[in-house]
């Protein structure tokens, strides 16, 4: 049997909690690997943590300043020599969502085709870990440098992921403080024709804010999956929240829907999340007619506004935990500072931008505690895809 097929068969055949053991055994047998480790990115994306039987028992590896961290941030394989040969660090990624890095140690540097094989195994491992999270806590636990609050546990489980890439766009999002987030959340969904993005900022603190946001996100998903328009989605979610809280709690929300064939955007602004656009190296805020947050009054109606994305546009979405943050002397972050941060991160991939902006925010607070949670989502629009019937993708997959 071809050794690549043998390794991939092992990955598909082992129990979810034993993926790494199976891969380690297969790479040892077929490639002579003397070390195989899976390093998972933690929730703050600042550390890589080894998957072990017991979490928290090994020292994490920082992303900044390490060879493994370089593989994670650049999404390219990196190598370092050692006394026992060479170590390769291979990105473990699922459709643009960065999970971590696969470490493979070999006694001598192999030919490029072998590195390509190992890269495919890292990709296959990522898909298997993604599926395995349904059945085991092992990989979720390995990502934690400390215990999550209950609210943070709820919010992270609600997310669609932290990054997504397609020919038309690249998306990335991050929440902070990663281990104690409560009301901020984002959601997205892409089909052959549409990309829907939702930015949510539920009022309150702790688990009550997380419960409110969970209600809002699931009400919006329910309406979206019913196939109705963006304005009707907002209205149904508004009714669901009002029915539960009678106007005492509300959810600031920004809803957008991109037409992947034209770049046309429908938007409903129902509160505080803001949108910035970087075009031709200039960052400017996109202003909408701000409507009532979801759940404020009974039977609120919402209007759709429209704009167009041009190839090369970057859109950055931020919550009030970003633009309302106070500096060491009490001065607000402000539009000027945020525009400078967006321009300064222009060369970074979309998946890296949220963490970079939030890191600057942390520096601005001089390491102090955040008064509010913060959300940043970045979308790079590469250009419309005229093949929106899905047949071309299916044909490629079959071939």
C-alpha positions, -999 to 999 in steps of 0.1 A, spaced: 0 0 0 12 35 -8 25 50 25 6 82 21 -26 62 19 -15 41 48 -10 72 70 -43 87 60 -62 54 66 -48 54 102 -61 89 108 -95 80 96 -96 47 115 -85 56 151 -107 69 179 -110 107 181 -89 110 213 -62 88 197 -55 108 165 -20 119 176 -10 85 188 -21 70 155 -3 96 135 28 92 156 29 54 151 22 57 113 49 84 107 74 64 128 67 33 107 65 48 72 88 79 75 111 71 104 99 100 124 114 101 160 91 129 172 55 138 164 37 164 185 5 185 179 7 221 192 -27 237 196 -31 275 195 -46 288 227 -76 310 229 -56 342 229 -35 331 199 -3 339 218 8 303 228 11 269 212 3 241 237 11 204 233 -17 179 232 -11 155 261 -31 131 281 -34 157 309 -37 193 298 -16 220 316 13 196 323 37 209 296 52 243 291 36 263 263 56 276 233 51 313 226 40 322 191 62 353 190 99 346 184 97 308 178 101 287 147 68 269 155 52 303 159 65 314 126 48 284 109 16 293 126 16 330 117 29 327 82 10 295 74 41 280 58 63 251 69 94 260 89 124 240 99 151 240 125 182 217 129 188 198 161 212 173 175 188 145 165 183 157 129 157 182 117 124 193 130 96 205 107 67 226 119 37 223 96 5 244 99 -26 226 110 -54 245 93 -90 239 82 -103 261 54 -83 290 67 -91 284 104 -57 281 121 -58 253 147 -21 249 155 12 233 143 23 197 137 59 190 148 76 162 130 112 152 138 133 133 113 169 121 115 179 138 82 164 164 60 143 146 33 135 156 -3 108 183 -10 82 156 -20 84 142 15 78 176 31 48 180 7 34 146 20 39 157 56 21 189 49 -9 170 35 -9 149 67 -10 181 88 -40 193 68 -57 159 71 -50 160 109 -67 194 111 -99 181 95 -99 151 118 -94 173 149 -122 195 138 -146 166 136 -132 150 168 -142 180 188 -178 167 187 -168 136 206 -139 145 229 -127 174 250 -90 166 246 -82 191 219 -104 218 234 -87 214 268 -52 215 252 -59 250 239 -64 264 274 -36 282 293 -61 288 321 -97 281 330 -124 299 309 -152 317 327 -187 302 321 -196 331 299 -164 326 278 -172 289 275 -206 297 260 -193 324 236 -164 303 221 -188 274 215 -211 298 197 -185 310 171 -184 295 136 -146 295 138 -119 322 139 -110 323 102 -124 313 68 -110 316 33 -125 313 -2 -116 326 -36 -138 356 -31 -128 365 5 -107 358 36 -122 363 71 -107 364 106 -121 373 140 -109 374 176 -125 382 210 -108 396 241 -103 390 269 -101 355 255 -107 337 287 -133 360 301 -154 373 271 -191 377 277 -213 398 254 -194 402 221 -197 376 194 -195 372 156 -211 348 132 -207 341 95 -221 317 69 -212 313 32 -231 296 4 -225 294 -34 -241 329 -38 -240 347 -4 -218 355 25 -236 365 57 -217 382 85 -232 392 119 -216 412 146 -233 411 180 -227 431 212 -251 419 240 -256 442 270 -246 432 305 -218 412 320 -209 376 327 -232 347 319 -263 369 316 -247 387 287 -236 354 272 -271 341 275 -285 372 258 -260 369 230 -267 332 225 -304 340 221 -297 367 196 -273 347 175 -295 316 174 -326 337 166 -307 353 137 -294 319 125 -329 305 126 -343 333 105 -314 332 81 -318 295 76 -354 301 68 -342 319 37 -358 353 44 -344 387 37 -320 406 60 -346 430 73 -369 402 82 -341 384 99 -335 414 121 -373 417 128 -377 381 139 -347 382 161 -359 415 176 -393 398 184 -376 368 200 -355 390 223 -383 413 232 -406 383 240 -380 370 264 -369 403 281 -398 428 274 -374 456 264 -352 453 296 -323 438 276 -312 445 241 -286 435 216 -266 459 194 -262 441 161 -247 448 126 -259 424 99 -244 422 64 -249 400 34 -224 400 5 -235 389 -30 -205 368 -41 -212 374 -78 -213 412 -77 -198 425 -45 -231 441 -36 -237 444 2 -270 446 21 -267 459 56 -289 464 86 -273 485 114 -291 478 147 -267 492 172 -230 498 181 -207 475 161 -190 497 136 -176 491 101 -144 505 87 -131 501 51 -95 502 39 -94 512 3 -64 525 -16 -44 526 16 -70 550 32 -91 539 62 -125 554 67 -156 546 87 -186 534 68 -216 552 82 -251 537 83 -284 549 96 -283 535 131 -315 518 140 -327 504 173 -309 475 189 -327 442 187 -352 437 215 -357 474 224 -394 476 215 -421 453 203 -426 449 165 -397 472 154 -392 473 116 -357 475 100 -345 490 67 -318 476 45 -290 499 32 -267 490 3 -231 495 -7 -206 478 -29 -173 461 -22 -145 466 -47 -117 441 -53 -89 448 -28 -112 463 -2 -106 454 35 -135 457 60 -128 458 97 -156 454 122 -152 465 158 -173 465 189 -176 493 215 -150 475 236 -125 487 210 -135 522 201 -147 533 236 -116 520 254 -98 547 275 -61 553 275 -40 557 306 -51 594 310 -88 587 303 -87 598 266 -109 576 243 -93 555 216 -111 575 189 -115 572 152 -81 586 144 -63 559 165 -84 531 151 -78 543 115 -41 543 121 -42 508 135 -61 496 104 -36 512 81 -6 499 101 -19 463 98 -26 466 60 1 441 51 -12 414 74 -35 386 63 -71 390 74 -68 362 100 -39 381 118 -55 416 118 -79 412 147 -52 400 171 -28 428 160 -54 455 166 -64 440 199 -27 438 210 -24 475 203 -55 481 224 -39 462 252 -7 483 250 -29 514 250 -44 503 283 -8 499 295 -16 463 304 -46 473 326 -78 454 328 -104 460 302 -136 477 312 -155 459 284 -149 429 262 -138 436 227 -143 421 192 -125 427 159 -134 409 127 -115 415 94 -128 407 59 -106 409 28 -127 411 -4 -107 397 -33 -134 401 -60 -167 386 -71 -170 351 -84 -193 349 -114 -196 311 -110 -223 312 -84 -243 281 -93 -219 259 -75 -214 235 -104 -178 244 -110 -168 236 -74 -187 203 -75 -170 194 -108 -136 202 -94 -143 181 -63 -154 151 -84 -124 153 -107 
